[in-house]
Amino acid sequence: MTEMETLAGPKPVFDTLNAWLRGLDAETMPPAVMTTAKLLVLDLIGVLAAAHRLDAGRIARDHAVRHWAAGSDAPAARIAFDGREASLPGAAFAMATQLDNLDAHDGWQPSKGHAGAALLPALLALAEDAPELSGREALVLMIAGYEIAYRAAEALHATVPDYHTSGAWNALGCVAMAARLRGVSDDVFRHALGIAEYHAPRSQMMREIANPTMLHDGTGFGAPVGLYSLLIAEDGFTGAPAATVEFDDAAGSWADLGQVWLTCQQYVKPYPICRWAHAPIDAALGLRAKFNIDPQLIASIDIYTFKYSADLSASVPDTSPKAQYSLAWPVACAFSRGMLGVDEVMPEAFGDPDLIKLTGLTSAHVDAALEADYPARRQARVKVTLHDGRSFESGVVEASGGPDPQPTEAEIVQKFRRFAGSVLSAKQVVELEGMVMGLDGKDADFKVLLQLVNEMKINH
């Protein structure tokens, strides 16, 4: 990157971003953007609840309570679906790590990553220290986070050679939310963006995909770095400018801010698996349903897809992270079980002999045409051959869940019910759904929702 100006000189992109952030108004926001944000919050809360089952979430929650506690004169926040307290960055760390480790959250395809998994935890933590927060303002904060995080992602991908995890840029979205909610000065906001960008985890995504662990997509540290950066900037710490905002080769990524709403261009994952495996899963489910395929009769499964997808694991997983960064395993689940839900990425499934067998029968191949369409589109085709010699082909299938077409409200609500219902009672699911779906009402109070998620008990 080449720096465009000194700290004291002109800063047109920051000034535009800052004015846009300060001027956002729920009353004048396009209704479709507000509705989309509400549905994304519902989806994220469902995934956050379901992810409570993961070892990564348990470890992160316990760690945050022990080691990220708030000082005697510092604000504290409770951890959702847990109730214990940590510092604001600590609570964000626990919730973001938990949410990030169940790969079922929203994303924007050009970013090759996810913002919501950091934004919701940051919002839940920040809201604890806010004297009041309406539901509509909470949605505006989420929208601000999405719009800024994804443009930072675009700028980062366009100006550096490495493919970095989402934590490298979703931290800037968390800064923006905190700056607006806490009403900090322009200088504090600007320095916080620079601090967050400098300290955010520019970790290599492909290394984690090749060796899946609880590090996942870097979001566990993206969210707390965002909040920490704003808090320390409030104390006078400096860090401006943020290169992905203010350097000259990044400026183009911000040209349509306020004109194009990236919030409404996201996908919502129907499965808790790396997005690169979704088109093959959809193709497999379609073949199974259309031809009534008996999984016991399958001799081989061939997947034709783009390179990143083909490079996902072909082995039987022994941990949840490995299952979520697999290609052969979820396709085997699709053919054997006719579904791919939270249970299929939990350790209890890994000993299933039918899934083990089908995973071993699955091969992946790079299709040049589908590779050329990536990352704008995530597509695959699947061929299944039976022992009697018959074969069936899916044709080219594009991953479901959006962005084109966008998932319907009914589809997102049904997914929420499946995920939240895996750990919460039916009564709790109904109560939580009703509260979130009313966030855009004029009298909605986000703090009431916050109290609800902090006091709900998880059954597992």
BELLIN-V65459 format. One record per residue. N is the residue number from 0. RES is the residue in one letter. D_LAST is the distance of its C-alpha to the last C-alpha in Angstrom with 2 decimals. Layout:
BEGIN
n	res	d_last
N	RES	D_LAST
N	RES	D_LAST
END
This chain:
BEGIN
n	res	d_last
0	M	48.46
1	T	51.66
2	E	51.56
3	M	53.39
4	E	54.49
5	T	54.37
6	L	52.08
7	A	54.96
8	G	56.02
9	P	55.00
10	K	51.31
11	P	51.34
12	V	47.86
13	F	46.18
14	D	48.37
15	T	47.46
16	L	43.72
17	N	43.96
18	A	46.00
19	W	43.66
20	L	40.58
21	R	42.38
22	G	43.76
23	L	40.64
24	D	40.57
25	A	38.07
26	E	41.09
27	T	42.78
28	M	39.82
29	P	39.97
30	P	37.76
31	A	36.22
32	V	35.05
33	M	33.38
34	T	31.69
35	T	30.46
36	A	29.07
37	K	27.19
38	L	25.59
39	L	24.75
40	V	23.00
41	L	20.96
42	D	20.07
43	L	19.25
44	I	16.95
45	G	14.98
46	V	14.84
47	L	14.06
48	A	10.95
49	A	9.79
50	A	11.00
51	H	8.63
52	R	6.87
53	L	10.44
54	D	12.21
55	A	14.93
56	G	13.14
57	R	12.04
58	I	15.63
59	A	17.26
60	R	15.78
61	D	16.79
62	H	20.05
63	A	20.97
64	V	20.66
65	R	22.83
66	H	25.30
67	W	25.51
68	A	25.98
69	A	28.51
70	G	31.94
71	S	33.51
72	D	35.34
73	A	32.83
74	P	30.39
75	A	26.68
76	A	23.69
77	R	20.15
78	I	17.24
79	A	15.47
80	F	12.03
81	D	12.70
82	G	16.10
83	R	17.83
84	E	21.21
85	A	23.04
86	S	26.28
87	L	26.52
88	P	26.62
89	G	23.89
90	A	21.42
91	A	22.58
92	F	22.08
93	A	18.43
94	M	17.59
95	A	20.02
96	T	18.82
97	Q	15.21
98	L	16.67
99	D	19.34
100	N	17.18
101	L	15.84
102	D	19.31
103	A	19.18
104	H	21.10
105	D	24.70
106	G	27.84
107	W	31.63
108	Q	33.29
109	P	36.31
110	S	34.17
111	K	32.26
112	G	29.25
113	H	27.03
114	A	27.65
115	G	24.89
116	A	22.22
117	A	24.42
118	L	25.88
119	L	22.93
120	P	21.60
121	A	25.25
122	L	25.75
123	L	22.79
124	A	24.16
125	L	27.76
126	A	27.22
127	E	26.30
128	D	29.83
129	A	31.57
130	P	33.37
131	E	32.70
132	L	31.42
133	S	31.91
134	G	29.70
135	R	32.67
136	E	33.33
137	A	29.73
138	L	30.23
139	V	33.59
140	L	32.03
141	M	29.61
142	I	32.62
143	A	34.65
144	G	32.04
145	Y	31.86
146	E	35.65
147	I	36.39
148	A	33.69
149	Y	34.65
150	R	38.34
151	A	37.80
152	A	36.06
153	E	39.02
154	A	41.45
155	L	39.73
156	H	39.61
157	A	43.22
158	T	44.63
159	V	43.04
160	P	42.77
161	D	39.25
162	Y	36.14
163	H	33.91
164	T	30.21
165	S	29.22
166	G	28.92
167	A	32.69
168	W	33.35
169	N	30.39
170	A	31.11
171	L	34.30
172	G	32.51
173	C	30.54
174	V	33.94
175	A	35.40
176	M	32.71
177	A	33.13
178	A	36.91
179	R	37.14
180	L	34.74
181	R	36.34
182	G	39.85
183	V	41.10
184	S	44.58
185	D	45.49
186	D	46.22
187	V	42.88
188	F	41.11
189	R	43.33
190	H	42.81
191	A	39.03
192	L	39.05
193	G	41.16
194	I	39.01
195	A	35.79
196	E	37.46
197	Y	38.95
198	H	35.83
199	A	33.20
200	P	31.89
201	R	34.38
202	S	32.49
203	Q	33.31
204	M	30.86
205	M	32.25
206	R	31.78
207	E	28.02
208	I	28.00
209	A	30.08
210	N	27.92
211	P	24.33
212	T	22.38
213	M	20.20
214	L	23.42
215	H	22.89
216	D	25.22
217	G	26.29
218	T	24.68
219	G	22.79
220	F	26.32
221	G	27.97
222	A	26.36
223	P	27.11
224	V	30.53
225	G	31.33
226	L	30.60
227	Y	32.22
228	S	35.25
229	L	35.84
230	L	35.45
231	I	37.81
232	A	40.23
233	E	40.37
234	D	41.59
235	G	44.38
236	F	43.07
237	T	44.64
238	G	43.59
239	A	45.22
240	P	45.87
241	A	42.86
242	A	44.29
243	T	42.18
244	V	43.45
245	E	46.99
246	F	48.49
247	D	50.90
248	D	49.22
249	A	46.02
250	A	47.79
251	G	47.58
252	S	43.80
253	W	44.22
254	A	47.14
255	D	45.22
256	L	43.00
257	G	43.15
258	Q	44.62
259	V	41.91
260	W	38.31
261	L	36.00
262	T	33.02
263	C	33.97
264	Q	34.43
265	Q	30.85
266	Y	28.68
267	V	25.13
268	K	23.24
269	P	21.98
270	Y	20.24
271	P	18.13
272	I	21.13
273	C	24.24
274	R	26.57
275	W	29.27
276	A	27.58
277	H	27.13
278	A	30.65
279	P	30.46
280	I	27.17
281	D	28.87
282	A	31.96
283	A	30.16
284	L	28.35
285	G	31.74
286	L	33.57
287	R	31.17
288	A	31.50
289	K	35.22
290	F	36.42
291	N	33.90
292	I	33.50
293	D	32.32
294	P	30.34
295	Q	31.91
296	L	35.30
297	I	34.64
298	A	36.97
299	S	36.29
300	I	34.56
301	D	36.45
302	I	35.11
303	Y	37.75
304	T	36.55
305	F	37.29
306	K	37.34
307	Y	34.18
308	S	32.24
309	A	34.16
310	D	33.46
311	L	29.68
312	S	28.45
313	A	29.65
314	S	27.74
315	V	24.70
316	P	21.97
317	D	20.33
318	T	18.14
319	S	16.32
320	P	19.29
321	K	21.72
322	A	20.17
323	Q	20.38
324	Y	24.00
325	S	25.05
326	L	27.43
327	A	27.83
328	W	24.16
329	P	23.17
330	V	26.51
331	A	25.87
332	C	22.54
333	A	24.57
334	F	27.21
335	S	25.11
336	R	22.22
337	G	23.93
338	M	21.10
339	L	19.37
340	G	15.91
341	V	12.78
342	D	12.15
343	E	15.71
344	V	15.34
345	M	12.52
346	P	13.96
347	E	13.26
348	A	15.94
349	F	18.54
350	G	20.08
351	D	20.84
352	P	24.64
353	D	25.47
354	L	23.85
355	I	25.54
356	K	28.83
357	L	28.86
358	T	27.95
359	G	31.04
360	L	33.16
361	T	32.50
362	S	35.04
363	A	35.39
364	H	38.73
365	V	39.89
366	D	41.69
367	A	44.36
368	A	44.37
369	L	40.60
370	E	40.80
371	A	43.58
372	D	41.47
373	Y	38.65
374	P	37.27
375	A	38.55
376	R	36.94
377	R	34.21
378	Q	35.48
379	A	35.43
380	R	36.84
381	V	35.63
382	K	37.77
383	V	36.48
384	T	38.97
385	L	38.77
386	H	40.36
387	D	43.17
388	G	44.23
389	R	43.05
390	S	41.35
391	F	39.70
392	E	39.49
393	S	37.45
394	G	39.96
395	V	38.91
396	V	35.61
397	E	34.45
398	A	30.81
399	S	29.39
400	G	27.84
401	G	31.05
402	P	33.09
403	D	35.71
404	P	35.00
405	Q	32.42
406	P	29.28
407	T	29.74
408	E	27.99
409	A	26.63
410	E	25.18
411	I	23.42
412	V	22.06
413	Q	20.82
414	K	19.07
415	F	17.43
416	R	16.23
417	R	14.81
418	F	12.98
419	A	11.86
420	G	11.08
421	S	8.52
422	V	6.06
423	L	8.67
424	S	10.74
425	A	14.10
426	K	15.95
427	Q	14.24
428	V	14.93
429	V	18.48
430	E	19.10
431	L	18.06
432	E	20.06
433	G	23.03
434	M	23.14
435	V	23.18
436	M	25.61
437	G	27.92
438	L	28.18
439	D	31.60
440	G	33.03
441	K	35.80
442	D	34.17
443	A	30.59
444	D	29.31
445	F	26.79
446	K	26.19
447	V	24.76
448	L	22.16
449	L	21.53
450	Q	21.00
451	L	18.54
452	V	16.21
453	N	16.68
454	E	15.80
455	M	12.83
456	K	9.60
457	I	6.31
458	N	3.82
459	H	0.00
END
